[in-house]
């Protein structure tokens, strides 16, 4: 998945990925690249809350100065000076200036606790060790730590899931990290294998990409009356394009606006295009032809027709009405795609998640597809996936009857077979959840 619109979105995000940190995060490999767009020093910032401390110690400026200085020195930091301020009626602030950056302690004797931050650049000083040593030195009964990467190669990615909910990915080796004209692109090892992130959102991962891409491509391919010409919008990894050929297409147009992202995927992902396969597709040698262009404008300007159109993009952003990505989910674009289909053609969109706590985009897309394809004499068809974070919608220009039976019969005649889908699963995954069926007129 990748953006496919004209306006760059780099003004919406900083030029580098910053994780919220984890003490258990895998560290990048020795050859991992730094961010090409970053001129900032590489460092770690530890934020900590220490509790269960003797209130008398928390009001003893001299002891706190000594303990902080010793902790920093033993952790490898070079302490240049320490400033101490005692407050009335109680409380102490200690600030240490380090060759590597700084550290500070703020105490609340009445609560038996202190807030600490230690920021160091380079590899000589260990800010986590400094906080641990400080906690031991003051006899803290409980310690809460948060580590924030500052500059350089990220150690974590915090992915937004829904309002008030995020998911943190601990990173191993970082294979690539940079900002293109349109997005931040990160390829790194995670618990799901080699994983692609764009603007902090997981787009695909080695262990789950086949489940995702087969659900995206195969049901729609089997719903299409004919499968000769296919258009793929987005889907920078190239898996969808190659899968369409495996399903029987003789010509695939792959349109993506982010040239750099597509080439990064080919170079660093163990799935999808290889560099040689992408170079051939860029030349138009073979069944796949890659065009780097605005996908929306490509469809609007085209006079061609396709048997299957697959739009594989990050989810629309209903909470950001002005987001450029929303233009590729709008009803006028869905209608434009429907107009570019052959008579028995099918349009497939990524449509969000069926989870009841985050299905707003799926419900709105279902209503949109019903409006557009109902007018053509067709219908919208739900496509489920074993990875329940994902769901897809197919728009069929003419009603095929029972979509599960139609796709199961056509699958038996396909030139190849998917690995994660069979006839039985097709019959089941094309039944829409009750919440969507209740929306039908």
C-alpha positions as CSV (number, residue, x, y, z in Angstrom):
1,X,0.0,0.0,0.0
2,X,1.2,3.5,-0.7
3,X,-0.2,6.9,-1.5
4,X,-1.2,7.7,-5.1
5,X,-2.1,11.3,-5.1
6,X,-0.4,14.5,-6.3
7,X,0.2,16.7,-3.3
8,X,3.2,15.7,-1.1
9,X,2.3,15.2,2.5
10,X,5.7,15.7,4.1
11,X,4.4,18.9,5.7
12,X,2.1,16.8,7.9
13,X,4.9,14.9,9.6
14,X,8.4,15.4,10.8
15,X,11.1,14.1,8.6
16,X,12.0,11.2,10.8
17,X,10.3,8.4,12.7
18,X,10.5,8.7,16.5
19,X,9.4,5.8,18.6
20,X,8.0,6.0,22.1
21,X,10.7,3.6,23.1
22,X,11.1,0.2,24.8
23,X,13.7,-1.3,27.0
24,X,13.2,-4.6,25.2
25,X,13.3,-3.2,21.7
26,X,15.7,-4.9,19.3
27,X,18.6,-2.8,18.3
28,X,19.4,-2.0,14.7
29,X,22.1,-4.0,13.0
30,X,25.6,-2.6,12.7
31,X,25.1,-1.8,9.0
32,X,21.6,-0.2,9.4
33,X,21.3,3.2,7.7
34,X,20.7,6.4,9.5
35,X,17.9,8.7,8.2
36,X,19.1,10.4,5.1
37,X,17.0,13.5,5.9
38,X,18.2,13.9,9.5
39,X,21.0,16.2,10.5
40,X,20.2,15.7,14.2
41,X,22.5,13.8,16.7
42,X,21.6,10.3,17.6
43,X,20.6,9.8,21.2
44,X,18.2,8.3,23.7
45,X,16.0,10.2,26.1
46,X,14.9,8.4,29.2
47,X,11.9,9.7,31.2
48,X,11.4,8.1,34.6
49,X,9.2,8.2,37.7
50,X,10.7,6.8,40.8
51,X,8.6,6.1,43.9
52,X,8.7,4.7,47.4
53,X,11.6,6.9,48.4
54,X,12.4,8.2,51.9
55,X,11.0,11.7,52.1
56,X,14.0,12.9,54.1
57,X,16.3,11.9,51.2
58,X,14.1,13.7,48.7
59,X,14.7,16.9,50.6
60,X,18.4,16.4,51.0
61,X,20.0,18.5,48.2
62,X,23.6,17.5,49.0
63,X,22.9,13.7,49.0
64,X,20.8,14.0,45.8
65,X,23.6,15.9,44.0
66,X,26.1,13.2,45.1
67,X,23.9,10.3,44.1
68,X,23.0,11.7,40.7
69,X,26.6,12.6,39.9
70,X,27.8,9.2,40.8
71,X,25.1,7.4,38.8
72,X,25.8,9.4,35.7
73,X,29.6,8.8,35.9
74,X,29.2,5.1,36.5
75,X,26.9,4.9,33.4
76,X,29.7,6.4,31.3
77,X,28.6,10.1,31.2
78,X,31.0,13.0,31.5
79,X,29.5,15.4,34.1
80,X,30.6,19.0,33.5
81,X,28.6,20.7,36.2
82,X,25.7,20.2,38.5
83,X,23.2,22.9,39.7
84,X,21.0,22.3,42.7
85,X,18.0,24.3,43.9
86,X,16.2,23.5,47.2
87,X,12.6,24.9,47.6
88,X,10.5,25.9,50.5
89,X,8.7,24.3,52.2
90,X,10.2,21.2,50.5
91,X,11.4,19.7,47.2
92,X,14.7,19.8,45.3
93,X,15.7,20.2,41.7
94,X,19.1,18.9,40.5
95,X,20.3,19.6,36.9
96,X,23.5,18.0,35.5
97,X,25.2,19.4,32.4
98,X,26.8,16.5,30.5
99,X,29.3,16.3,27.7
100,X,26.6,14.1,26.1
101,X,23.7,16.4,26.9
102,X,21.9,16.7,30.3
103,X,20.1,15.0,33.2
104,X,17.6,16.4,35.8
105,X,15.8,15.3,38.9
106,X,12.7,16.9,40.5
107,X,11.6,15.6,43.9
108,X,8.2,15.6,45.7
109,X,9.0,14.6,49.3
110,X,5.3,14.7,50.3
111,X,4.6,12.0,47.7
112,X,7.8,10.0,48.2
113,X,8.8,10.3,44.5
114,X,10.9,12.0,41.9
115,X,10.7,12.7,38.2
116,X,13.9,12.1,36.2
117,X,15.0,12.7,32.7
118,X,18.4,11.8,31.2
119,X,19.3,12.5,27.6
120,X,22.6,11.4,26.1
121,X,23.9,11.4,22.5
122,X,26.4,8.9,21.2
123,X,27.3,5.4,22.5
124,X,29.6,6.1,25.5
125,X,26.9,6.9,28.1
126,X,23.9,4.7,28.8
127,X,21.0,6.8,30.0
128,X,19.0,3.7,31.0
129,X,21.8,2.5,33.2
130,X,22.1,6.0,34.7
131,X,18.4,5.9,35.8
132,X,18.7,2.3,37.2
133,X,21.8,3.3,39.2
134,X,20.0,6.4,40.5
135,X,17.0,4.3,41.5
136,X,19.3,2.0,43.4
137,X,21.1,5.0,45.0
138,X,17.9,6.6,46.4
139,X,16.3,3.2,47.3
140,X,13.3,3.6,45.0
141,X,10.6,1.1,45.7
142,X,9.1,1.3,42.1
143,X,10.5,2.6,38.8
144,X,8.7,3.4,35.6
145,X,10.8,4.1,32.5
146,X,10.1,5.3,29.0
147,X,12.8,5.5,26.3
148,X,12.5,7.9,23.4
149,X,14.7,7.7,20.4
150,X,16.1,11.0,19.3
151,X,17.3,11.1,15.7
152,X,19.0,8.4,13.7
153,X,17.6,4.9,13.1
154,X,14.4,4.3,15.1
155,X,14.1,1.4,17.6
156,X,10.3,1.4,17.7
157,X,7.4,2.6,15.7
158,X,4.1,3.6,17.3
159,X,1.3,2.9,14.9
160,X,-2.1,4.7,15.2
161,X,-4.9,2.2,15.3
162,X,-8.0,4.2,16.3
163,X,-8.9,7.1,18.5
164,X,-7.0,6.7,21.8
165,X,-5.3,3.5,20.7
166,X,-1.8,2.8,19.3
167,X,0.3,-0.2,18.7
168,X,4.1,-0.2,19.3
169,X,6.4,-2.2,17.0
170,X,9.8,-3.1,18.4
171,X,12.3,-3.0,15.6
172,X,15.3,-5.3,14.9
173,X,17.5,-4.6,12.0
174,X,16.5,-1.5,10.1
175,X,17.0,-2.2,6.4
176,X,16.0,1.3,5.1
177,X,14.7,4.5,6.6
178,X,14.2,7.7,4.7
179,X,11.6,10.3,3.6
180,X,10.4,10.4,0.0
181,X,8.6,13.4,-1.5
182,X,5.3,11.9,-0.2
183,X,5.9,9.9,3.0
184,X,8.4,8.5,5.5
185,X,9.3,4.9,4.5
186,X,10.8,2.4,6.9
187,X,11.7,-1.2,6.2
188,X,12.7,-3.1,9.4
189,X,12.6,-6.5,11.0
190,X,9.7,-7.0,13.5
191,X,8.0,-9.9,15.1
192,X,6.1,-10.3,11.8
193,X,9.3,-10.5,9.7
194,X,10.5,-7.8,7.3
195,X,7.9,-5.1,7.6
196,X,7.1,-2.0,5.6
197,X,5.9,1.2,7.4
198,X,4.8,4.4,5.7
199,X,4.2,7.4,8.0
200,X,4.3,5.0,11.0
201,X,1.5,2.8,9.6
202,X,2.3,-0.9,9.0
203,X,1.6,-1.4,5.3
204,X,2.7,-5.1,4.9
205,X,4.8,-7.6,6.7
206,X,6.6,-10.8,5.7
207,X,4.5,-13.1,7.8
208,X,1.0,-11.7,6.9
209,X,1.4,-10.1,3.5
210,X,0.3,-13.2,1.6
211,X,-2.9,-13.5,3.6
212,X,-3.6,-9.8,2.9
213,X,-2.7,-9.7,-0.8
214,X,-4.5,-12.9,-1.7
215,X,-7.7,-11.6,0.0
216,X,-7.2,-8.3,-1.9
217,X,-6.7,-9.8,-5.4
218,X,-8.1,-13.3,-5.7
219,X,-11.8,-12.9,-4.8
220,X,-12.1,-9.9,-7.1
221,X,-10.3,-11.7,-9.9
222,X,-12.7,-14.6,-9.6
223,X,-15.7,-12.3,-9.6
224,X,-14.7,-10.7,-12.8
225,X,-16.4,-12.2,-15.9
226,X,-13.2,-12.0,-17.8
227,X,-9.7,-11.5,-16.5
228,X,-7.4,-10.1,-19.2
229,X,-6.6,-6.5,-18.3
230,X,-6.0,-5.4,-14.7
231,X,-5.3,-2.0,-13.1
232,X,-3.5,-1.8,-9.8
233,X,-3.5,1.7,-8.0
234,X,-1.0,1.9,-5.2
235,X,0.3,-1.4,-3.8
236,X,3.9,-0.3,-3.9
237,X,5.3,-3.8,-3.0
238,X,4.3,-5.2,-6.4
239,X,2.7,-8.4,-4.9
240,X,-0.8,-7.5,-6.2
241,X,0.5,-7.0,-9.7
242,X,2.3,-10.3,-9.8
243,X,-0.6,-12.0,-8.2
244,X,-3.0,-10.7,-10.9
245,X,-0.8,-12.3,-13.5
246,X,-0.8,-15.6,-11.6
247,X,-4.6,-15.4,-11.5
248,X,-4.8,-15.2,-15.3
249,X,-4.3,-11.6,-16.4
250,X,-2.3,-11.0,-19.5
251,X,-1.7,-7.3,-19.0
252,X,-1.4,-5.4,-15.7
253,X,-1.1,-1.6,-15.4
254,X,0.5,-0.7,-12.0
255,X,0.2,3.0,-11.1
256,X,1.9,4.5,-8.1
257,X,2.9,8.1,-7.5
258,X,5.9,7.4,-5.2
259,X,8.7,6.2,-7.5
260,X,11.2,6.0,-4.6
261,X,8.9,4.0,-2.4
262,X,8.3,1.4,-5.0
263,X,12.0,1.0,-5.7
264,X,12.8,0.8,-1.9
265,X,10.3,-2.0,-1.6
266,X,11.8,-3.9,-4.5
267,X,15.3,-3.6,-3.0
268,X,14.5,-4.4,0.6
269,X,11.4,-6.5,0.9
270,X,11.6,-10.3,0.5
271,X,8.2,-10.3,-1.3
272,X,6.9,-8.6,-4.3
273,X,9.1,-7.1,-7.0
274,X,12.7,-7.8,-7.2
275,X,14.9,-5.0,-8.6
276,X,15.2,-6.8,-11.9
277,X,11.5,-7.5,-12.1
278,X,10.7,-3.9,-11.3
279,X,13.1,-2.6,-13.9
280,X,11.4,-4.8,-16.5
281,X,8.0,-3.6,-15.5
282,X,9.2,0.1,-15.7
283,X,10.3,-0.6,-19.3
284,X,7.1,-2.4,-20.1
285,X,8.8,-5.7,-20.8
286,X,6.3,-8.4,-19.9
287,X,2.8,-8.5,-18.7
288,X,3.2,-5.8,-16.0
289,X,3.7,-2.1,-16.9
290,X,4.6,0.3,-14.1
291,X,3.6,4.0,-14.5
292,X,4.6,6.5,-11.9
293,X,1.7,8.9,-11.7
294,X,-1.2,10.3,-9.6
295,X,-3.5,7.3,-9.5
296,X,-6.6,9.4,-9.3
297,X,-5.7,11.5,-12.3
298,X,-4.6,8.4,-14.2
299,X,-8.1,7.0,-13.9
300,X,-9.8,10.3,-14.6
301,X,-7.8,10.9,-17.8
302,X,-7.9,7.3,-19.1
303,X,-10.0,6.1,-21.9
304,X,-9.0,2.5,-21.3
305,X,-11.2,-0.2,-19.7
306,X,-10.1,-3.0,-17.3
307,X,-11.7,-6.2,-16.2
308,X,-10.4,-5.7,-12.6
309,X,-9.3,-2.5,-10.9
310,X,-7.6,-2.9,-7.4
311,X,-7.1,0.2,-5.3
312,X,-4.6,-0.7,-2.6
313,X,-4.0,2.3,-0.4
314,X,-3.7,3.3,3.3
315,X,-7.1,3.7,4.9
316,X,-9.1,6.9,4.3
317,X,-9.0,9.4,7.2
318,X,-12.5,10.5,8.1
319,X,-11.0,12.4,11.1
320,X,-8.9,14.4,8.7
321,X,-11.4,15.8,6.1
322,X,-8.7,17.6,4.1
323,X,-6.3,14.6,3.8
324,X,-5.4,14.0,0.2
325,X,-5.8,10.2,0.6
326,X,-9.6,10.8,1.0
327,X,-9.9,11.9,-2.6
328,X,-9.2,8.3,-3.7
329,X,-12.0,7.0,-1.5
330,X,-14.6,9.6,-2.5
331,X,-17.7,8.6,-4.3
332,X,-16.8,10.5,-7.5
333,X,-13.5,8.5,-7.7
334,X,-15.3,5.2,-7.1
335,X,-17.7,6.1,-9.9
336,X,-14.9,7.0,-12.2
337,X,-13.3,3.6,-11.5
338,X,-16.7,1.9,-12.2
339,X,-16.9,3.8,-15.5
340,X,-13.5,2.3,-16.5
341,X,-14.6,-1.3,-16.0
342,X,-15.6,-3.7,-18.7
343,X,-19.2,-4.9,-18.6
344,X,-18.4,-7.8,-16.3
345,X,-15.7,-5.9,-14.5
346,X,-14.9,-5.6,-10.8
347,X,-13.5,-2.8,-8.6
348,X,-11.8,-3.8,-5.3
349,X,-10.9,-1.4,-2.6
350,X,-9.2,-1.8,0.8
351,X,-12.0,-0.8,3.1
352,X,-10.8,-0.7,6.7
353,X,-11.6,-3.2,9.4
354,X,-14.7,-5.2,10.3
355,X,-13.9,-4.9,14.0
356,X,-17.0,-3.3,15.7
357,X,-14.9,-0.7,17.5
358,X,-13.2,0.6,14.3
359,X,-15.6,-0.2,11.4
360,X,-16.7,3.3,10.6
361,X,-14.7,3.5,7.3
362,X,-15.9,0.1,6.3
363,X,-19.5,1.1,6.9
364,X,-19.2,4.3,4.9
365,X,-17.4,2.6,2.1
366,X,-20.2,-0.1,2.0
367,X,-22.8,2.6,1.6
368,X,-20.7,4.3,-1.1
369,X,-20.3,1.1,-3.1
370,X,-24.0,0.3,-2.9
371,X,-24.8,3.7,-4.3
372,X,-22.4,3.5,-7.2
373,X,-22.8,-0.1,-8.3
374,X,-26.5,-0.2,-7.6
375,X,-26.9,2.4,-10.3
376,X,-25.1,0.1,-12.8
377,X,-27.3,-2.9,-12.0
378,X,-24.6,-4.5,-9.9
379,X,-23.8,-4.6,-6.2
380,X,-21.2,-4.4,-3.6
381,X,-19.6,-7.6,-2.3
382,X,-17.9,-7.9,1.0
383,X,-14.5,-9.6,1.1
384,X,-13.3,-10.8,4.5
385,X,-9.8,-11.9,5.5
386,X,-8.4,-14.2,8.2
387,X,-6.4,-11.2,9.4
388,X,-9.4,-9.4,10.8
389,X,-7.6,-6.1,10.8
390,X,-8.5,-6.0,7.1
391,X,-11.6,-6.1,5.0
392,X,-12.1,-5.3,1.3
393,X,-15.1,-4.4,-0.9
394,X,-15.7,-5.4,-4.5
395,X,-18.0,-3.5,-6.7
396,X,-19.5,-5.6,-9.5
397,X,-21.0,-3.9,-12.5
398,X,-23.6,-6.6,-13.0
399,X,-25.1,-8.8,-10.3
400,X,-23.3,-12.1,-10.5
401,X,-25.8,-14.0,-8.3
402,X,-24.3,-15.8,-5.3
403,X,-20.7,-14.4,-5.3
404,X,-19.4,-17.3,-3.1
405,X,-20.6,-19.9,-5.6
406,X,-19.5,-18.0,-8.6
407,X,-15.9,-17.4,-7.3
408,X,-15.6,-21.0,-6.0
409,X,-16.5,-22.4,-9.5
410,X,-14.1,-20.0,-11.3
411,X,-11.3,-20.8,-8.8
412,X,-11.5,-24.4,-9.9
413,X,-10.7,-23.3,-13.5
414,X,-8.0,-20.8,-12.6
415,X,-4.5,-21.2,-14.1
416,X,-3.0,-21.3,-10.6
417,X,-4.3,-21.5,-7.0
418,X,-3.8,-19.2,-4.0
419,X,-2.2,-20.5,-0.9
420,X,-4.5,-19.1,1.7
421,X,-7.9,-19.3,-0.1
422,X,-9.9,-22.3,-1.3
423,X,-13.5,-22.8,-2.6
424,X,-14.9,-23.2,0.9
425,X,-13.3,-20.1,2.3
426,X,-14.5,-18.1,-0.6
427,X,-18.1,-19.1,0.1
428,X,-17.7,-17.9,3.7
429,X,-15.6,-14.8,3.3
430,X,-17.9,-13.2,0.7
431,X,-20.7,-13.0,3.3
432,X,-20.9,-9.5,4.7
433,X,-21.2,-9.0,8.5
434,X,-24.7,-8.5,9.7
435,X,-23.9,-4.9,10.6
436,X,-23.3,-4.2,6.9
437,X,-26.2,-6.2,5.6
438,X,-28.5,-4.2,7.8
439,X,-27.3,-1.0,6.0
440,X,-28.6,-2.3,2.6
441,X,-31.8,-0.7,1.4
